[in-house]
């Protein structure tokens, strides 16, 4: 079926209004706080060298980059894991027909989490390979797989069922879901671009920890808000595609 994005946004807003206290709490704990931690604890990567730079300069930059990535991988991976768990916990809380408490939703999300991580990592790798050639194939792959979490919550943990279900449900809506995937990947950075520039300026001139923390908190809030919105829109689109009761 053809997905109706405006209708999905309206349904997502209704979900948020119904349980906004829980949504804000879960998003704050698992989406905002880890994002803020990454912003505060992970330094900027080494600036890239020009394509015309000599071989020695490029090799030096590669060494610096891998050193930076290795030193900061634990914090960045912890941030990704927290975001994945938060998105899954919110999905369980909204979709579980038993209307679980927050603790029960988190407990079920924890049980589903290993499978969700494996499926998400697999999709991310394939999408990244698609982006190496052109951006659009990578976004198309990520978009077609965007209903994995609702499918996993609603239909169980047996892989690759959620992936195939997501591919089936998004068939014929490639442009729409690719656009949503693009918003998920780049939307927060674009929305927070002025704040990111301000953050760079603050760090480069006279570092003020309080000012930097305030700016980074605003950036993390933008990222968490967009992530929460996309989680709810994915649930709404899943319900559209399956005809589930709203």
Legacy VTK file of the C-alpha trace (Angstrom):
# vtk DataFile Version 3.0
C-alpha trace
ASCII
DATASET POLYDATA
POINTS 246 float
0.000 0.000 0.000
1.005 3.621 -0.455
2.064 5.120 2.849
0.533 8.417 3.951
3.243 10.490 5.679
0.999 13.368 6.882
-1.353 10.825 8.430
1.630 9.087 10.058
2.882 12.376 11.504
-0.584 13.091 12.912
-0.718 9.610 14.462
2.785 10.012 15.881
1.806 13.304 17.507
-1.249 11.620 19.036
0.979 8.885 20.487
3.266 11.501 21.980
0.417 13.504 23.495
-1.090 10.395 25.062
2.098 9.328 26.858
4.308 12.394 26.702
5.644 12.009 30.249
6.964 8.539 29.500
8.239 9.557 26.049
10.173 12.510 27.444
11.632 10.405 30.268
12.783 7.551 28.017
14.062 9.863 25.287
15.862 12.003 27.823
17.554 9.062 29.500
18.445 6.933 26.483
18.608 9.414 23.586
19.546 12.844 24.976
22.012 11.932 27.744
24.180 9.607 25.589
24.211 12.147 22.758
25.317 14.842 25.191
28.004 12.560 26.596
29.420 11.955 23.113
29.402 15.688 22.359
31.205 16.515 25.599
33.630 13.602 25.809
34.613 12.886 22.210
36.959 15.446 20.647
36.641 16.459 17.020
38.346 14.087 14.576
41.561 15.159 12.867
40.802 17.631 10.061
41.055 15.982 6.632
44.002 16.725 4.413
43.676 18.006 0.856
43.460 15.445 -1.920
46.595 16.987 -3.398
48.624 16.357 -0.240
51.546 14.025 -0.504
51.435 10.358 0.335
53.228 10.889 3.627
50.698 13.520 4.755
47.763 11.257 3.866
49.306 8.301 5.699
49.886 10.512 8.724
46.249 11.625 8.675
45.068 8.004 8.419
47.196 7.118 11.448
45.775 10.064 13.394
42.219 9.169 12.426
42.504 5.532 13.469
44.143 6.580 16.722
41.254 8.974 17.361
38.656 6.345 16.449
40.252 3.707 18.653
40.522 6.030 21.631
36.910 7.168 21.398
35.218 3.988 20.167
33.950 2.894 23.638
32.096 6.179 24.230
30.664 6.318 20.697
29.579 2.664 20.720
27.967 3.113 24.130
26.054 6.088 22.744
24.832 4.083 19.757
23.833 1.140 21.957
21.910 3.422 24.320
20.079 5.073 21.430
19.124 1.710 19.947
17.849 0.480 23.300
15.904 3.673 23.922
14.228 3.494 20.518
13.352 -0.170 21.114
12.004 0.503 24.617
9.768 3.289 23.317
8.561 1.029 20.513
7.694 -1.724 23.000
5.914 0.710 25.320
3.754 2.080 22.499
3.069 -1.134 20.596
2.707 -3.841 23.241
-1.013 -4.608 23.422
-0.681 -5.494 27.120
0.016 -1.804 27.859
3.122 -2.534 29.937
4.577 -0.281 32.567
7.831 1.499 31.772
9.786 -1.134 33.697
8.023 -3.970 31.859
8.624 -2.289 28.491
12.305 -1.892 29.283
12.548 -5.516 30.419
11.011 -6.778 27.176
13.187 -4.412 25.142
16.232 -5.833 26.909
15.226 -9.355 25.868
14.790 -8.259 22.242
17.881 -6.064 22.251
20.544 -8.612 21.131
18.551 -9.546 18.030
17.794 -5.892 17.308
21.483 -4.975 17.536
22.454 -7.772 15.140
19.771 -6.816 12.616
20.535 -3.083 12.896
24.268 -3.680 12.492
23.674 -5.823 9.419
21.480 -3.174 7.821
23.980 -0.436 8.718
26.828 -2.322 7.053
24.851 -2.953 3.871
23.622 0.652 3.788
27.166 1.940 4.305
28.398 -0.158 1.401
25.586 1.302 -0.696
26.663 4.818 0.230
30.258 4.194 -0.830
29.157 4.316 -4.458
26.214 6.724 -4.255
24.308 8.145 -1.305
20.865 7.252 -2.651
21.288 3.432 -2.657
22.418 3.556 0.960
19.436 5.668 1.965
17.103 3.365 0.023
18.466 0.332 1.880
18.204 2.054 5.263
14.695 3.245 4.466
13.423 -0.143 3.338
14.662 -1.608 6.635
13.257 1.153 8.847
10.334 -0.944 10.122
12.544 -3.606 11.703
11.856 -2.467 15.285
8.036 -2.435 14.986
8.129 -5.758 13.154
10.381 -7.257 15.825
8.155 -6.058 18.664
4.915 -7.126 16.994
5.974 -10.393 15.366
8.805 -11.871 17.386
12.529 -12.363 17.436
13.169 -14.970 14.778
15.606 -13.448 12.251
15.497 -12.637 9.433
11.733 -12.262 9.836
11.695 -8.585 10.882
13.948 -7.618 7.980
11.836 -9.415 5.398
8.664 -8.000 6.931
10.082 -4.469 6.742
11.042 -4.993 3.101
7.564 -6.300 2.348
5.740 -3.494 4.125
7.788 -0.708 2.526
7.504 -2.090 -1.019
6.380 0.652 -3.376
7.342 3.386 -0.921
11.076 3.501 -1.571
11.288 7.255 -2.137
9.329 8.069 1.033
11.294 5.775 3.329
14.617 6.786 1.757
13.723 10.407 2.504
12.935 9.530 6.121
16.225 7.652 6.377
18.003 10.748 5.065
16.281 12.870 7.704
17.383 10.393 10.355
20.996 10.448 9.188
21.442 14.122 8.364
18.432 16.005 9.718
19.711 16.666 13.233
23.079 17.906 11.986
21.413 20.269 9.540
18.932 21.527 12.130
21.702 22.079 14.671
24.211 23.543 12.200
24.296 27.025 13.792
24.777 25.483 17.235
27.503 23.164 15.951
29.313 26.165 14.479
28.943 27.987 17.802
30.283 24.940 19.645
33.362 24.871 17.400
33.909 28.590 17.941
33.636 28.264 21.714
36.132 25.423 21.804
38.572 27.199 19.495
38.660 30.573 21.252
38.379 30.695 25.031
36.858 27.371 26.155
34.081 27.989 28.666
32.817 24.661 30.057
29.450 26.086 31.092
28.756 27.710 27.720
29.922 24.615 25.832
27.718 22.368 27.981
24.674 24.564 27.388
25.214 24.595 23.619
25.864 20.859 23.506
22.721 20.231 25.561
20.668 22.105 22.969
22.306 20.080 20.167
21.598 16.817 22.010
17.980 17.908 22.595
17.515 18.486 18.858
19.004 15.066 18.078
16.874 13.321 20.712
13.676 15.088 19.599
14.202 14.077 15.986
15.058 10.510 16.966
11.898 10.245 19.082
9.766 11.683 16.287
11.139 9.141 13.818
10.520 6.252 16.226
6.861 7.253 16.502
6.510 7.868 12.758
7.933 4.400 12.068
5.336 2.883 14.387
2.578 4.839 12.635
3.786 3.726 9.207
3.965 0.118 10.378
0.373 0.329 11.600
-0.704 1.860 8.302
0.970 -0.903 6.333
-0.399 -3.723 8.459
-3.802 -2.219 9.092
-3.263 -2.484 12.843
-5.578 -0.561 15.125
-4.366 2.886 16.084
LINES 1 247
246 0 1 2 3 4 5 6 7 8 9 10 11 12 13 14 15 16 17 18 19 20 21 22 23 24 25 26 27 28 29 30 31 32 33 34 35 36 37 38 39 40 41 42 43 44 45 46 47 48 49 50 51 52 53 54 55 56 57 58 59 60 61 62 63 64 65 66 67 68 69 70 71 72 73 74 75 76 77 78 79 80 81 82 83 84 85 86 87 88 89 90 91 92 93 94 95 96 97 98 99 100 101 102 103 104 105 106 107 108 109 110 111 112 113 114 115 116 117 118 119 120 121 122 123 124 125 126 127 128 129 130 131 132 133 134 135 136 137 138 139 140 141 142 143 144 145 146 147 148 149 150 151 152 153 154 155 156 157 158 159 160 161 162 163 164 165 166 167 168 169 170 171 172 173 174 175 176 177 178 179 180 181 182 183 184 185 186 187 188 189 190 191 192 193 194 195 196 197 198 199 200 201 202 203 204 205 206 207 208 209 210 211 212 213 214 215 216 217 218 219 220 221 222 223 224 225 226 227 228 229 230 231 232 233 234 235 236 237 238 239 240 241 242 243 244 245
